[in-house]
């Protein structure tokens, strides 16, 4: 379970994908999007950096991300 810190919504992290979110071919913009499935069963996206483990979950995923970037 994860929490989207931008909206406060919680759900199951389904995937993190590097997606092209640009509106034109000339100016590409790539971002890591997290796909989260909420309690309703509907998925929503948020920036991967906005996802934190839900309060009752271990913070191991965040620790791994920090280690990769160093």
C-alpha positions as a Python dict, from the first residue, in 0.01 Angstrom:
ca = {
    (1, 'X'): (0, 0, 0),
    (2, 'X'): (113, 349, -78),
    (3, 'X'): (-1, 704, -24),
    (4, 'X'): (-2, 980, -285),
    (5, 'X'): (123, 1278, -86),
    (6, 'X'): (-29, 1522, -338),
    (7, 'X'): (-388, 1403, -289),
    (8, 'X'): (-369, 1194, 29),
    (9, 'X'): (-522, 898, -157),
    (10, 'X'): (-407, 548, -64),
    (11, 'X'): (-394, 232, -271),
    (12, 'X'): (-183, -48, -408),
    (13, 'X'): (116, 52, -618),
    (14, 'X'): (71, -131, -949),
    (15, 'X'): (360, 5, -1159),
    (16, 'X'): (609, 285, -1207),
    (17, 'X'): (662, 372, -1572),
    (18, 'X'): (881, 629, -1747),
    (19, 'X'): (622, 797, -1971),
    (20, 'X'): (637, 1066, -2236),
    (21, 'X'): (386, 1328, -2119),
    (22, 'X'): (466, 1593, -2380),
    (23, 'X'): (205, 1752, -2597),
    (24, 'X'): (431, 1772, -2902),
    (25, 'X'): (704, 1566, -3067),
    (26, 'X'): (940, 1862, -3082),
    (27, 'X'): (955, 1910, -2702),
    (28, 'X'): (955, 1569, -2535),
    (29, 'X'): (901, 1557, -2160),
    (30, 'X'): (951, 1230, -1973),
    (31, 'X'): (839, 1164, -1617),
    (32, 'X'): (823, 862, -1386),
    (33, 'X'): (453, 803, -1324),
    (34, 'X'): (325, 573, -1051),
    (35, 'X'): (0, 387, -1116),
    (36, 'X'): (-194, 329, -794),
    (37, 'X'): (-515, 124, -761),
    (38, 'X'): (-743, 277, -500),
    (39, 'X'): (-1001, 101, -283),
    (40, 'X'): (-1267, 160, -553),
    (41, 'X'): (-1064, -49, -799),
    (42, 'X'): (-992, 250, -1023),
    (43, 'X'): (-631, 336, -1096),
    (44, 'X'): (-487, 684, -1087),
    (45, 'X'): (-145, 826, -1163),
    (46, 'X'): (88, 1055, -975),
    (47, 'X'): (454, 1145, -996),
    (48, 'X'): (660, 856, -859),
    (49, 'X'): (828, 1098, -618),
    (50, 'X'): (485, 1165, -461),
    (51, 'X'): (442, 804, -345),
    (52, 'X'): (520, 708, 12),
    (53, 'X'): (450, 382, 191),
    (54, 'X'): (115, 384, 371),
    (55, 'X'): (155, 448, 745),
    (56, 'X'): (132, 78, 833),
    (57, 'X'): (386, -34, 567),
    (58, 'X'): (766, -64, 597),
    (59, 'X'): (968, 210, 426),
    (60, 'X'): (1205, -28, 243),
    (61, 'X'): (1112, 89, -110),
    (62, 'X'): (1202, 448, -26),
    (63, 'X'): (1536, 336, 116),
    (64, 'X'): (1622, 145, -200),
    (65, 'X'): (1543, 445, -419),
    (66, 'X'): (1775, 664, -210),
    (67, 'X'): (2060, 414, -241),
    (68, 'X'): (2033, 399, -622),
    (69, 'X'): (2061, 774, -660),
    (70, 'X'): (2385, 804, -461),
}
